[in-house]
Amino acid sequence: MPNMKAILEYHIKYDDSDGNIVEIKIWRVLVTDHTPHGFKYTLVYIVDGVRIVGYDNERGKGDHRHFEGAEHPYRYRGVQALLDDFKTDMEAAKRRK
């Protein structure tokens, strides 16, 4: 099996209009049992130093999402759906303020 390093496909970090942090990192990786879709990712929305929304696929946990302190399984359906779901959760969290 060839040894392939992760390739950073996308990275952005910024402060939104309310001064909260948004960071998205997506890497292309080898397809394995841990990354069957070939992507490693972490997306976070941080308010006052606290992660309010997060999506990642940490080794041993698989694809999952964090929303307002709770962790839930996440069904990965592609990069665009991941970005859309993250944006939807960020908007929902902002409305709850």
N, CA, C and O atoms as a CHARMM CRD file, in Angstrom:
* protein
*
  388
    1    1 MET  N      0.84900  -1.18400   0.00000 PROA 1      0.00000
    2    1 MET  CA     0.00000   0.00000   0.00000 PROA 1      0.00000
    3    1 MET  C      0.88900   1.24000   0.00000 PROA 1      0.00000
    4    1 MET  O      1.78100   1.35500   0.84100 PROA 1      0.00000
    5    2 PRO  N      0.66600   2.15400  -0.91300 PROA 2      0.00000
    6    2 PRO  CA     1.49500   3.36300  -0.95800 PROA 2      0.00000
    7    2 PRO  C      1.25500   4.23900   0.26800 PROA 2      0.00000
    8    2 PRO  O      0.16200   4.25400   0.83400 PROA 2      0.00000
    9    3 ASN  N      2.28600   4.95900   0.66100 PROA 3      0.00000
   10    3 ASN  CA     2.17700   5.85700   1.80500 PROA 3      0.00000
   11    3 ASN  C      1.88400   7.26100   1.27800 PROA 3      0.00000
   12    3 ASN  O      2.76500   7.92900   0.73700 PROA 3      0.00000
   13    4 MET  N      0.64600   7.69400   1.44300 PROA 4      0.00000
   14    4 MET  CA     0.23500   8.99900   0.94400 PROA 4      0.00000
   15    4 MET  C      0.01300   9.94500   2.11100 PROA 4      0.00000
   16    4 MET  O     -0.65600   9.59100   3.08200 PROA 4      0.00000
   17    5 LYS  N      0.56200  11.12600   2.02400 PROA 5      0.00000
   18    5 LYS  CA     0.29700  12.14300   3.03500 PROA 5      0.00000
   19    5 LYS  C     -1.04900  12.78700   2.74400 PROA 5      0.00000
   20    5 LYS  O     -1.52900  12.78100   1.61000 PROA 5      0.00000
   21    6 ALA  N     -1.64100  13.33600   3.78200 PROA 6      0.00000
   22    6 ALA  CA    -2.88900  14.07300   3.60600 PROA 6      0.00000
   23    6 ALA  C     -2.61500  15.31200   2.75800 PROA 6      0.00000
   24    6 ALA  O     -1.59000  15.97500   2.92100 PROA 6      0.00000
   25    7 ILE  N     -3.52900  15.61000   1.86800 PROA 7      0.00000
   26    7 ILE  CA    -3.42900  16.79400   1.01600 PROA 7      0.00000
   27    7 ILE  C     -4.51000  17.77200   1.45400 PROA 7      0.00000
   28    7 ILE  O     -5.69900  17.46100   1.40100 PROA 7      0.00000
   29    8 LEU  N     -4.08700  18.95700   1.88700 PROA 8      0.00000
   30    8 LEU  CA    -5.05000  19.96700   2.31200 PROA 8      0.00000
   31    8 LEU  C     -5.79400  20.47400   1.08000 PROA 8      0.00000
   32    8 LEU  O     -5.20200  21.09300   0.19600 PROA 8      0.00000
   33    9 GLU  N     -7.08400  20.20800   1.03400 PROA 9      0.00000
   34    9 GLU  CA    -7.92900  20.61300  -0.09400 PROA 9      0.00000
   35    9 GLU  C     -8.52800  22.00000   0.12500 PROA 9      0.00000
   36    9 GLU  O     -8.71700  22.76600  -0.82000 PROA 9      0.00000
   37   10 TYR  N     -8.82200  22.31000   1.39400 PROA 10     0.00000
   38   10 TYR  CA    -9.51700  23.57300   1.66600 PROA 10     0.00000
   39   10 TYR  C     -9.22800  24.00300   3.09200 PROA 10     0.00000
   40   10 TYR  O     -9.28800  23.19200   4.01700 PROA 10     0.00000
   41   11 HSD  N     -8.91800  25.27300   3.26900 PROA 11     0.00000
   42   11 HSD  CA    -8.73500  25.82900   4.61400 PROA 11     0.00000
   43   11 HSD  C     -9.11700  27.29500   4.60700 PROA 11     0.00000
   44   11 HSD  O     -8.64600  28.07300   3.77700 PROA 11     0.00000
   45   12 ILE  N     -9.96800  27.65600   5.53400 PROA 12     0.00000
   46   12 ILE  CA   -10.34100  29.05500   5.72000 PROA 12     0.00000
   47   12 ILE  C    -10.57800  29.27400   7.20500 PROA 12     0.00000
   48   12 ILE  O    -11.12000  28.41300   7.89800 PROA 12     0.00000
   49   13 LYS  N    -10.16800  30.42300   7.67400 PROA 13     0.00000
   50   13 LYS  CA   -10.41600  30.82000   9.06000 PROA 13     0.00000
   51   13 LYS  C    -10.70800  32.31200   9.05200 PROA 13     0.00000
   52   13 LYS  O     -9.96800  33.10400   8.46700 PROA 13     0.00000
   53   14 TYR  N    -11.80500  32.68100   9.71300 PROA 14     0.00000
   54   14 TYR  CA   -12.16100  34.10000   9.75600 PROA 14     0.00000
   55   14 TYR  C    -13.03200  34.37900  10.97700 PROA 14     0.00000
   56   14 TYR  O    -13.58000  33.46600  11.59500 PROA 14     0.00000
   57   15 ASP  N    -13.14200  35.64300  11.30100 PROA 15     0.00000
   58   15 ASP  CA   -14.08300  36.11500  12.31900 PROA 15     0.00000
   59   15 ASP  C    -15.33800  36.58100  11.59800 PROA 15     0.00000
   60   15 ASP  O    -15.26500  37.34900  10.63900 PROA 15     0.00000
   61   16 ASP  N    -16.49500  36.10800  12.06900 PROA 16     0.00000
   62   16 ASP  CA   -17.73500  36.53700  11.42700 PROA 16     0.00000
   63   16 ASP  C    -18.09600  37.95400  11.87400 PROA 16     0.00000
   64   16 ASP  O    -17.33500  38.58600  12.60700 PROA 16     0.00000
   65   17 SER  N    -19.24300  38.45000  11.43900 PROA 17     0.00000
   66   17 SER  CA   -19.63300  39.83500  11.72700 PROA 17     0.00000
   67   17 SER  C    -19.87200  40.09200  13.21200 PROA 17     0.00000
   68   17 SER  O    -19.89800  41.24300  13.64600 PROA 17     0.00000
   69   18 ASP  N    -20.04700  39.01500  14.00000 PROA 18     0.00000
   70   18 ASP  CA   -20.22800  39.15000  15.44600 PROA 18     0.00000
   71   18 ASP  C    -18.92000  38.92900  16.20800 PROA 18     0.00000
   72   18 ASP  O    -18.90800  38.95900  17.43900 PROA 18     0.00000
   73   19 GLY  N    -17.81400  38.70700  15.48000 PROA 19     0.00000
   74   19 GLY  CA   -16.52600  38.48000  16.12700 PROA 19     0.00000
   75   19 GLY  C    -16.27700  37.04500  16.54500 PROA 19     0.00000
   76   19 GLY  O    -15.32300  36.77100  17.27200 PROA 19     0.00000
   77   20 ASN  N    -17.12400  36.11800  16.09500 PROA 20     0.00000
   78   20 ASN  CA   -16.95700  34.70400  16.40600 PROA 20     0.00000
   79   20 ASN  C    -16.05300  34.04400  15.36600 PROA 20     0.00000
   80   20 ASN  O    -15.95600  34.52200  14.23600 PROA 20     0.00000
   81   21 ILE  N    -15.39800  32.95800  15.73900 PROA 21     0.00000
   82   21 ILE  CA   -14.42300  32.30000  14.86300 PROA 21     0.00000
   83   21 ILE  C    -15.08800  31.17800  14.07600 PROA 21     0.00000
   84   21 ILE  O    -15.82500  30.36100  14.62700 PROA 21     0.00000
   85   22 VAL  N    -14.81300  31.15800  12.78200 PROA 22     0.00000
   86   22 VAL  CA   -15.21800  30.07000  11.89800 PROA 22     0.00000
   87   22 VAL  C    -13.94400  29.51600  11.27400 PROA 22     0.00000
   88   22 VAL  O    -13.15300  30.27100  10.70800 PROA 22     0.00000
   89   23 GLU  N    -13.73600  28.19700  11.37200 PROA 23     0.00000
   90   23 GLU  CA   -12.58100  27.58400  10.73000 PROA 23     0.00000
   91   23 GLU  C    -13.00500  26.27100  10.10000 PROA 23     0.00000
   92   23 GLU  O    -13.69900  25.46000  10.71200 PROA 23     0.00000
   93   24 ILE  N    -12.56800  26.08000   8.85500 PROA 24     0.00000
   94   24 ILE  CA   -12.88100  24.87800   8.08400 PROA 24     0.00000
   95   24 ILE  C    -11.59000  24.34800   7.48600 PROA 24     0.00000
   96   24 ILE  O    -10.86300  25.07900   6.81300 PROA 24     0.00000
   97   25 LYS  N    -11.30000  23.05400   7.73700 PROA 25     0.00000
   98   25 LYS  CA   -10.16100  22.36900   7.12500 PROA 25     0.00000
   99   25 LYS  C    -10.65000  21.03600   6.57500 PROA 25     0.00000
  100   25 LYS  O    -11.31600  20.26700   7.26800 PROA 25     0.00000
  101   26 ILE  N    -10.30600  20.78000   5.32000 PROA 26     0.00000
  102   26 ILE  CA   -10.67600  19.51800   4.68000 PROA 26     0.00000
  103   26 ILE  C     -9.44500  18.97700   3.95700 PROA 26     0.00000
  104   26 ILE  O     -8.85300  19.66400   3.12500 PROA 26     0.00000
  105   27 TRP  N     -9.06300  17.73500   4.28200 PROA 27     0.00000
  106   27 TRP  CA    -7.92300  17.07300   3.66200 PROA 27     0.00000
  107   27 TRP  C     -8.39100  15.86900   2.85300 PROA 27     0.00000
  108   27 TRP  O     -9.35200  15.19400   3.22200 PROA 27     0.00000
  109   28 ARG  N     -7.70900  15.61300   1.75900 PROA 28     0.00000
  110   28 ARG  CA    -7.91400  14.37000   1.00900 PROA 28     0.00000
  111   28 ARG  C     -6.91600  13.36500   1.57600 PROA 28     0.00000
  112   28 ARG  O     -5.72800  13.66200   1.69900 PROA 28     0.00000
  113   29 VAL  N     -7.40500  12.17700   1.91900 PROA 29     0.00000
  114   29 VAL  CA    -6.57300  11.13200   2.51900 PROA 29     0.00000
  115   29 VAL  C     -6.84900   9.79600   1.82800 PROA 29     0.00000
  116   29 VAL  O     -7.76400   9.67500   1.01300 PROA 29     0.00000
  117   30 LEU  N     -6.04600   8.81200   2.17100 PROA 30     0.00000
  118   30 LEU  CA    -6.30100   7.47700   1.65100 PROA 30     0.00000
  119   30 LEU  C     -7.63100   6.95200   2.17100 PROA 30     0.00000
  120   30 LEU  O     -8.02000   7.24000   3.30300 PROA 30     0.00000
  121   31 VAL  N     -8.31800   6.19300   1.35000 PROA 31     0.00000
  122   31 VAL  CA    -9.53900   5.53100   1.79100 PROA 31     0.00000
  123   31 VAL  C     -9.13400   4.39100   2.71900 PROA 31     0.00000
  124   31 VAL  O     -8.36200   3.50900   2.34200 PROA 31     0.00000
  125   32 THR  N     -9.66500   4.42500   3.93300 PROA 32     0.00000
  126   32 THR  CA    -9.39900   3.38400   4.93300 PROA 32     0.00000
  127   32 THR  C    -10.70300   3.07600   5.66300 PROA 32     0.00000
  128   32 THR  O    -11.74500   3.65600   5.35900 PROA 32     0.00000
  129   33 ASP  N    -10.63900   2.16700   6.61700 PROA 33     0.00000
  130   33 ASP  CA   -11.81300   1.89800   7.44800 PROA 33     0.00000
  131   33 ASP  C    -12.23200   3.14500   8.21900 PROA 33     0.00000
  132   33 ASP  O    -13.41400   3.33900   8.50100 PROA 33     0.00000
  133   34 HSD  N    -11.25700   3.99100   8.55900 PROA 34     0.00000
  134   34 HSD  CA   -11.53900   5.19700   9.33900 PROA 34     0.00000
  135   34 HSD  C    -12.00800   6.36500   8.46300 PROA 34     0.00000
  136   34 HSD  O    -12.71900   7.25100   8.93700 PROA 34     0.00000
  137   35 THR  N    -11.61400   6.36400   7.20300 PROA 35     0.00000
  138   35 THR  CA   -12.01400   7.41700   6.26700 PROA 35     0.00000
  139   35 THR  C    -12.48400   6.77300   4.95800 PROA 35     0.00000
  140   35 THR  O    -11.80700   6.87800   3.93500 PROA 35     0.00000
  141   36 PRO  N    -13.64200   6.10800   4.99200 PROA 36     0.00000
  142   36 PRO  CA   -14.10800   5.38300   3.81000 PROA 36     0.00000
  143   36 PRO  C    -14.42600   6.27500   2.61300 PROA 36     0.00000
  144   36 PRO  O    -14.48400   5.78800   1.48400 PROA 36     0.00000
  145   37 HSD  N    -14.62900   7.56100   2.83600 PROA 37     0.00000
  146   37 HSD  CA   -14.93200   8.49300   1.75700 PROA 37     0.00000
  147   37 HSD  C    -13.68500   9.23600   1.28100 PROA 37     0.00000
  148   37 HSD  O    -13.75400  10.00600   0.32300 PROA 37     0.00000
  149   38 GLY  N    -12.53700   9.01100   1.94500 PROA 38     0.00000
  150   38 GLY  CA   -11.28600   9.62100   1.49500 PROA 38     0.00000
  151   38 GLY  C    -11.06800  11.05700   1.91900 PROA 38     0.00000
  152   38 GLY  O    -10.24000  11.75400   1.33300 PROA 38     0.00000
  153   39 PHE  N    -11.80400  11.51800   2.93900 PROA 39     0.00000
  154   39 PHE  CA   -11.63200  12.88000   3.43300 PROA 39     0.00000
  155   39 PHE  C    -11.51200  12.88300   4.94800 PROA 39     0.00000
  156   39 PHE  O    -12.17800  12.11700   5.64500 PROA 39     0.00000
  157   40 LYS  N    -10.65800  13.75300   5.43400 PROA 40     0.00000
  158   40 LYS  CA   -10.52800  14.05700   6.85700 PROA 40     0.00000
  159   40 LYS  C    -10.93900  15.51600   6.97600 PROA 40     0.00000
  160   40 LYS  O    -10.53700  16.34200   6.15700 PROA 40     0.00000
  161   41 TYR  N    -11.74100  15.84200   7.99600 PROA 41     0.00000
  162   41 TYR  CA   -12.23200  17.21700   8.07600 PROA 41     0.00000
  163   41 TYR  C    -12.45700  17.65400   9.51400 PROA 41     0.00000
  164   41 TYR  O    -12.66900  16.84400  10.41600 PROA 41     0.00000
  165   42 THR  N    -12.40200  18.95800   9.68800 PROA 42     0.00000
  166   42 THR  CA   -12.77200  19.60200  10.94800 PROA 42     0.00000
  167   42 THR  C    -13.33700  20.97700  10.61700 PROA 42     0.00000
  168   42 THR  O    -12.69200  21.78600   9.95000 PROA 42     0.00000
  169   43 LEU  N    -14.53500  21.22300  11.08800 PROA 43     0.00000
  170   43 LEU  CA   -15.21500  22.50000  10.88500 PROA 43     0.00000
  171   43 LEU  C    -15.68900  22.96300  12.25700 PROA 43     0.00000
  172   43 LEU  O    -16.34500  22.20200  12.96800 PROA 43     0.00000
  173   44 VAL  N    -15.36900  24.19200  12.63800 PROA 44     0.00000
  174   44 VAL  CA   -15.77100  24.68100  13.95700 PROA 44     0.00000
  175   44 VAL  C    -16.30900  26.09800  13.88300 PROA 44     0.00000
  176   44 VAL  O    -15.88500  26.91300  13.06400 PROA 44     0.00000
  177   45 TYR  N    -17.26700  26.36000  14.77700 PROA 45     0.00000
  178   45 TYR  CA   -17.81800  27.68300  15.00700 PROA 45     0.00000
  179   45 TYR  C    -17.65300  27.93100  16.49800 PROA 45     0.00000
  180   45 TYR  O    -18.22800  27.22300  17.32500 PROA 45     0.00000
  181   46 ILE  N    -16.86100  28.94500  16.83200 PROA 46     0.00000
  182   46 ILE  CA   -16.48800  29.21100  18.22100 PROA 46     0.00000
  183   46 ILE  C    -17.01200  30.57700  18.64800 PROA 46     0.00000
  184   46 ILE  O    -16.77800  31.58700  17.98400 PROA 46     0.00000
  185   47 VAL  N    -17.72400  30.58400  19.76800 PROA 47     0.00000
  186   47 VAL  CA   -18.28000  31.81400  20.33200 PROA 47     0.00000
  187   47 VAL  C    -17.71200  31.98600  21.73900 PROA 47     0.00000
  188   47 VAL  O    -17.85000  31.09700  22.58000 PROA 47     0.00000
  189   48 ASP  N    -17.08000  33.11900  21.99300 PROA 48     0.00000
  190   48 ASP  CA   -16.49200  33.40000  23.30800 PROA 48     0.00000
  191   48 ASP  C    -15.58600  32.26200  23.78000 PROA 48     0.00000
  192   48 ASP  O    -15.59400  31.90900  24.95900 PROA 48     0.00000
  193   49 GLY  N    -14.80800  31.68900  22.86200 PROA 49     0.00000
  194   49 GLY  CA   -13.85900  30.63600  23.20000 PROA 49     0.00000
  195   49 GLY  C    -14.45700  29.25700  23.37000 PROA 49     0.00000
  196   49 GLY  O    -13.74800  28.32900  23.75900 PROA 49     0.00000
  197   50 VAL  N    -15.74900  29.09000  23.08800 PROA 50     0.00000
  198   50 VAL  CA   -16.43300  27.80300  23.25300 PROA 50     0.00000
  199   50 VAL  C    -16.91500  27.30000  21.90000 PROA 50     0.00000
  200   50 VAL  O    -17.53900  28.04200  21.14200 PROA 50     0.00000
  201   51 ARG  N    -16.62200  26.02500  21.59600 PROA 51     0.00000
  202   51 ARG  CA   -17.12400  25.42800  20.34400 PROA 51     0.00000
  203   51 ARG  C    -18.63100  25.24400  20.47400 PROA 51     0.00000
  204   51 ARG  O    -19.10400  24.50500  21.33700 PROA 51     0.00000
  205   52 ILE  N    -19.37200  25.91600  19.61900 PROA 52     0.00000
  206   52 ILE  CA   -20.83100  25.83300  19.59500 PROA 52     0.00000
  207   52 ILE  C    -21.27800  24.81600  18.55000 PROA 52     0.00000
  208   52 ILE  O    -22.21600  24.04900  18.76800 PROA 52     0.00000
  209   53 VAL  N    -20.58400  24.82600  17.40600 PROA 53     0.00000
  210   53 VAL  CA   -20.86200  23.88200  16.32100 PROA 53     0.00000
  211   53 VAL  C    -19.54200  23.29800  15.86600 PROA 53     0.00000
  212   53 VAL  O    -18.55200  24.01600  15.73000 PROA 53     0.00000
  213   54 GLY  N    -19.52400  21.99600  15.63000 PROA 54     0.00000
  214   54 GLY  CA   -18.32600  21.36000  15.10000 PROA 54     0.00000
  215   54 GLY  C    -18.67700  20.09600  14.33400 PROA 54     0.00000
  216   54 GLY  O    -19.58400  19.35300  14.70900 PROA 54     0.00000
  217   55 TYR  N    -17.95100  19.87100  13.27000 PROA 55     0.00000
  218   55 TYR  CA   -18.07900  18.63100  12.49600 PROA 55     0.00000
  219   55 TYR  C    -16.66900  18.08400  12.34400 PROA 55     0.00000
  220   55 TYR  O    -15.75100  18.83000  12.00300 PROA 55     0.00000
  221   56 ASP  N    -16.48200  16.78100  12.59400 PROA 56     0.00000
  222   56 ASP  CA   -15.18000  16.17400  12.36700 PROA 56     0.00000
  223   56 ASP  C    -15.33200  14.66400  12.26700 PROA 56     0.00000
  224   56 ASP  O    -16.39800  14.10300  12.52100 PROA 56     0.00000
  225   57 ASN  N    -14.23900  14.03000  11.89000 PROA 57     0.00000
  226   57 ASN  CA   -14.22400  12.57500  11.80300 PROA 57     0.00000
  227   57 ASN  C    -12.95400  12.04800  12.46400 PROA 57     0.00000
  228   57 ASN  O    -12.11200  11.40300  11.83900 PROA 57     0.00000
  229   58 GLU  N    -12.85700  12.34800  13.73300 PROA 58     0.00000
  230   58 GLU  CA   -11.73800  11.92100  14.56100 PROA 58     0.00000
  231   58 GLU  C    -11.59900  10.39600  14.51900 PROA 58     0.00000
  232   58 GLU  O    -12.59000   9.66800  14.57600 PROA 58     0.00000
  233   59 ARG  N    -10.36900   9.93900  14.42000 PROA 59     0.00000
  234   59 ARG  CA   -10.09700   8.50400  14.39400 PROA 59     0.00000
  235   59 ARG  C    -10.70100   7.85000  15.64100 PROA 59     0.00000
  236   59 ARG  O    -10.52700   8.34400  16.75500 PROA 59     0.00000
  237   60 GLY  N    -11.39500   6.76100  15.44800 PROA 60     0.00000
  238   60 GLY  CA   -12.03200   6.06300  16.55100 PROA 60     0.00000
  239   60 GLY  C    -13.47200   6.49400  16.79300 PROA 60     0.00000
  240   60 GLY  O    -14.24000   5.76100  17.41600 PROA 60     0.00000
  241   61 LYS  N    -13.84500   7.67400  16.30800 PROA 61     0.00000
  242   61 LYS  CA   -15.21800   8.15600  16.47300 PROA 61     0.00000
  243   61 LYS  C    -15.98000   8.18300  15.16000 PROA 61     0.00000
  244   61 LYS  O    -17.20700   8.08900  15.15200 PROA 61     0.00000
  245   62 GLY  N    -15.27100   8.30800  14.06300 PROA 62     0.00000
  246   62 GLY  CA   -15.93200   8.41000  12.76900 PROA 62     0.00000
  247   62 GLY  C    -16.58300   9.76900  12.57200 PROA 62     0.00000
  248   62 GLY  O    -16.31500  10.71500  13.31400 PROA 62     0.00000
  249   63 ASP  N    -17.43500   9.85400  11.57400 PROA 63     0.00000
  250   63 ASP  CA   -18.11100  11.11000  11.23500 PROA 63     0.00000
  251   63 ASP  C    -19.11000  11.45900  12.33900 PROA 63     0.00000
  252   63 ASP  O    -19.95900  10.64600  12.70600 PROA 63     0.00000
  253   64 HSD  N    -18.99300  12.68600  12.86100 PROA 64     0.00000
  254   64 HSD  CA   -19.93000  13.14100  13.88700 PROA 64     0.00000
  255   64 HSD  C    -19.96900  14.66200  13.92900 PROA 64     0.00000
  256   64 HSD  O    -19.11300  15.34400  13.36500 PROA 64     0.00000
  257   65 ARG  N    -20.98300  15.16900  14.61300 PROA 65     0.00000
  258   65 ARG  CA   -21.14300  16.61700  14.74100 PROA 65     0.00000
  259   65 ARG  C    -21.36700  16.96600  16.20400 PROA 65     0.00000
  260   65 ARG  O    -21.88200  16.17300  16.99300 PROA 65     0.00000
  261   66 HSD  N    -20.96000  18.18000  16.53200 PROA 66     0.00000
  262   66 HSD  CA   -21.16700  18.74300  17.86500 PROA 66     0.00000
  263   66 HSD  C    -22.09400  19.93700  17.69200 PROA 66     0.00000
  264   66 HSD  O    -21.88700  20.77900  16.81700 PROA 66     0.00000
  265   67 PHE  N    -23.11900  19.99900  18.53800 PROA 67     0.00000
  266   67 PHE  CA   -24.02800  21.14800  18.48200 PROA 67     0.00000
  267   67 PHE  C    -24.41300  21.52700  19.89500 PROA 67     0.00000
  268   67 PHE  O    -25.07600  20.76900  20.60300 PROA 67     0.00000
  269   68 GLU  N    -23.98200  22.72300  20.29500 PROA 68     0.00000
  270   68 GLU  CA   -24.30400  23.28800  21.60100 PROA 68     0.00000
  271   68 GLU  C    -24.05200  22.30000  22.74000 PROA 68     0.00000
  272   68 GLU  O    -24.90200  22.11600  23.61100 PROA 68     0.00000
  273   69 GLY  N    -22.87600  21.66700  22.72400 PROA 69     0.00000
  274   69 GLY  CA   -22.45100  20.81200  23.82200 PROA 69     0.00000
  275   69 GLY  C    -22.78500  19.33900  23.68900 PROA 69     0.00000
  276   69 GLY  O    -22.30400  18.53600  24.48800 PROA 69     0.00000
  277   70 ALA  N    -23.58200  18.95800  22.72000 PROA 70     0.00000
  278   70 ALA  CA   -23.93900  17.55300  22.52600 PROA 70     0.00000
  279   70 ALA  C    -23.26400  17.01200  21.26800 PROA 70     0.00000
  280   70 ALA  O    -23.06900  17.74100  20.29500 PROA 70     0.00000
  281   71 GLU  N    -22.90800  15.72800  21.29500 PROA 71     0.00000
  282   71 GLU  CA   -22.27900  15.07300  20.14600 PROA 71     0.00000
  283   71 GLU  C    -23.27300  14.10000  19.52400 PROA 71     0.00000
  284   71 GLU  O    -23.96100  13.36100  20.22900 PROA 71     0.00000
  285   72 HSD  N    -23.34100  14.10800  18.18500 PROA 72     0.00000
  286   72 HSD  CA   -24.28200  13.26100  17.45500 PROA 72     0.00000
  287   72 HSD  C    -23.57400  12.60200  16.27600 PROA 72     0.00000
  288   72 HSD  O    -22.65900  13.19800  15.70800 PROA 72     0.00000
  289   73 PRO  N    -23.97200  11.38900  15.89200 PROA 73     0.00000
  290   73 PRO  CA   -23.43000  10.79400  14.66200 PROA 73     0.00000
  291   73 PRO  C    -23.79500  11.67500  13.46700 PROA 73     0.00000
  292   73 PRO  O    -24.80500  12.38000  13.47900 PROA 73     0.00000
  293   74 TYR  N    -22.95500  11.61900  12.44300 PROA 74     0.00000
  294   74 TYR  CA   -23.20900  12.40500  11.23800 PROA 74     0.00000
  295   74 TYR  C    -23.03500  11.49500  10.02700 PROA 74     0.00000
  296   74 TYR  O    -22.04500  10.76900   9.92700 PROA 74     0.00000
  297   75 ARG  N    -23.98800  11.53600   9.11800 PROA 75     0.00000
  298   75 ARG  CA   -23.88800  10.75200   7.88200 PROA 75     0.00000
  299   75 ARG  C    -23.26100  11.63100   6.80500 PROA 75     0.00000
  300   75 ARG  O    -23.89800  12.54100   6.27500 PROA 75     0.00000
  301   76 TYR  N    -21.99900  11.34000   6.49300 PROA 76     0.00000
  302   76 TYR  CA   -21.26400  12.09600   5.47300 PROA 76     0.00000
  303   76 TYR  C    -21.86600  11.80900   4.10100 PROA 76     0.00000
  304   76 TYR  O    -22.03500  10.65100   3.71800 PROA 76     0.00000
  305   77 ARG  N    -22.19300  12.89000   3.35100 PROA 77     0.00000
  306   77 ARG  CA   -22.80500  12.75300   2.02900 PROA 77     0.00000
  307   77 ARG  C    -22.05100  13.52700   0.96100 PROA 77     0.00000
  308   77 ARG  O    -22.57100  13.77300  -0.12700 PROA 77     0.00000
  309   78 GLY  N    -20.82000  13.91000   1.28100 PROA 78     0.00000
  310   78 GLY  CA   -20.02200  14.67300   0.32700 PROA 78     0.00000
  311   78 GLY  C    -19.62100  16.01400   0.91400 PROA 78     0.00000
  312   78 GLY  O    -20.21000  16.48700   1.88600 PROA 78     0.00000
  313   79 VAL  N    -18.60000  16.62300   0.30200 PROA 79     0.00000
  314   79 VAL  CA   -18.05000  17.87400   0.81600 PROA 79     0.00000
  315   79 VAL  C    -19.08400  18.99000   0.78700 PROA 79     0.00000
  316   79 VAL  O    -19.21200  19.72000   1.77000 PROA 79     0.00000
  317   80 GLN  N    -19.81900  19.14500  -0.29700 PROA 80     0.00000
  318   80 GLN  CA   -20.79200  20.24200  -0.37800 PROA 80     0.00000
  319   80 GLN  C    -21.88000  20.09400   0.66900 PROA 80     0.00000
  320   80 GLN  O    -22.26800  21.08000   1.29600 PROA 80     0.00000
  321   81 ALA  N    -22.38200  18.88000   0.86900 PROA 81     0.00000
  322   81 ALA  CA   -23.40200  18.65200   1.89700 PROA 81     0.00000
  323   81 ALA  C    -22.83500  18.94500   3.29000 PROA 81     0.00000
  324   81 ALA  O    -23.53400  19.49800   4.14000 PROA 81     0.00000
  325   82 LEU  N    -21.57700  18.57800   3.52400 PROA 82     0.00000
  326   82 LEU  CA   -20.91400  18.86900   4.79600 PROA 82     0.00000
  327   82 LEU  C    -20.88200  20.37700   5.05100 PROA 82     0.00000
  328   82 LEU  O    -21.24100  20.83600   6.13500 PROA 82     0.00000
  329   83 LEU  N    -20.45500  21.13500   4.05800 PROA 83     0.00000
  330   83 LEU  CA   -20.40000  22.59200   4.18700 PROA 83     0.00000
  331   83 LEU  C    -21.79400  23.18400   4.40300 PROA 83     0.00000
  332   83 LEU  O    -21.96700  24.09000   5.21800 PROA 83     0.00000
  333   84 ASP  N    -22.77700  22.67400   3.67900 PROA 84     0.00000
  334   84 ASP  CA   -24.15200  23.16400   3.81300 PROA 84     0.00000
  335   84 ASP  C    -24.70700  22.86500   5.21100 PROA 84     0.00000
  336   84 ASP  O    -25.33800  23.72500   5.82500 PROA 84     0.00000
  337   85 ASP  N    -24.47200  21.65000   5.71000 PROA 85     0.00000
  338   85 ASP  CA   -24.96300  21.26400   7.03200 PROA 85     0.00000
  339   85 ASP  C    -24.31500  22.11800   8.12700 PROA 85     0.00000
  340   85 ASP  O    -24.98100  22.54200   9.07100 PROA 85     0.00000
  341   86 PHE  N    -23.01900  22.36100   7.99000 PROA 86     0.00000
  342   86 PHE  CA   -22.30000  23.20000   8.94800 PROA 86     0.00000
  343   86 PHE  C    -22.88400  24.61500   8.96100 PROA 86     0.00000
  344   86 PHE  O    -23.13200  25.18400  10.02400 PROA 86     0.00000
  345   87 LYS  N    -23.10000  25.17300   7.77600 PROA 87     0.00000
  346   87 LYS  CA   -23.66500  26.52100   7.67300 PROA 87     0.00000
  347   87 LYS  C    -25.06200  26.57700   8.29800 PROA 87     0.00000
  348   87 LYS  O    -25.38800  27.53400   9.00100 PROA 87     0.00000
  349   88 THR  N    -25.87500  25.57000   8.04700 PROA 88     0.00000
  350   88 THR  CA   -27.22200  25.50800   8.62000 PROA 88     0.00000
  351   88 THR  C    -27.16300  25.49500  10.14200 PROA 88     0.00000
  352   88 THR  O    -27.92900  26.20400  10.79600 PROA 88     0.00000
  353   89 ASP  N    -26.25700  24.69200  10.71700 PROA 89     0.00000
  354   89 ASP  CA   -26.11500  24.64100  12.17200 PROA 89     0.00000
  355   89 ASP  C    -25.59700  25.95800  12.74000 PROA 89     0.00000
  356   89 ASP  O    -26.04500  26.39200  13.80100 PROA 89     0.00000
  357   90 MET  N    -24.65200  26.60200  12.04000 PROA 90     0.00000
  358   90 MET  CA   -24.15600  27.90900  12.50700 PROA 90     0.00000
  359   90 MET  C    -25.29700  28.91700  12.54400 PROA 90     0.00000
  360   90 MET  O    -25.44300  29.65700  13.51700 PROA 90     0.00000
  361   91 GLU  N    -26.10300  28.94800  11.49100 PROA 91     0.00000
  362   91 GLU  CA   -27.21700  29.88400  11.44500 PROA 91     0.00000
  363   91 GLU  C    -28.24000  29.59700  12.54300 PROA 91     0.00000
  364   91 GLU  O    -28.79200  30.52500  13.13500 PROA 91     0.00000
  365   92 ALA  N    -28.49200  28.32500  12.81400 PROA 92     0.00000
  366   92 ALA  CA   -29.41600  27.95400  13.88800 PROA 92     0.00000
  367   92 ALA  C    -28.86800  28.39700  15.24500 PROA 92     0.00000
  368   92 ALA  O    -29.61700  28.89700  16.08500 PROA 92     0.00000
  369   93 ALA  N    -27.57300  28.21600  15.45600 PROA 93     0.00000
  370   93 ALA  CA   -26.94600  28.62500  16.71900 PROA 93     0.00000
  371   93 ALA  C    -27.02200  30.14600  16.88900 PROA 93     0.00000
  372   93 ALA  O    -27.25000  30.63800  17.99400 PROA 93     0.00000
  373   94 LYS  N    -26.83300  30.87700  15.81000 PROA 94     0.00000
  374   94 LYS  CA   -26.90600  32.34900  15.88400 PROA 94     0.00000
  375   94 LYS  C    -28.33000  32.80400  16.24200 PROA 94     0.00000
  376   94 LYS  O    -28.50200  33.76100  16.99800 PROA 94     0.00000
  377   95 ARG  N    -29.33400  32.13200  15.71000 PROA 95     0.00000
  378   95 ARG  CA   -30.73700  32.49700  15.99300 PROA 95     0.00000
  379   95 ARG  C    -31.08900  32.22600  17.44800 PROA 95     0.00000
  380   95 ARG  O    -31.98600  32.87200  17.99000 PROA 95     0.00000
  381   96 ARG  N    -30.40200  31.28300  18.09300 PROA 96     0.00000
  382   96 ARG  CA   -30.71200  30.90300  19.47800 PROA 96     0.00000
  383   96 ARG  C    -30.12400  31.87800  20.49500 PROA 96     0.00000
  384   96 ARG  O    -30.45000  31.80000  21.68000 PROA 96     0.00000
  385   97 LYS  N    -29.27900  32.77700  20.06100 PROA 97     0.00000
  386   97 LYS  CA   -28.65000  33.73400  20.99600 PROA 97     0.00000
  387   97 LYS  C    -29.66700  34.58000  21.71200 PROA 97     0.00000
  388   97 LYS  O    -29.30100  35.42700  22.52700 PROA 97     0.00000
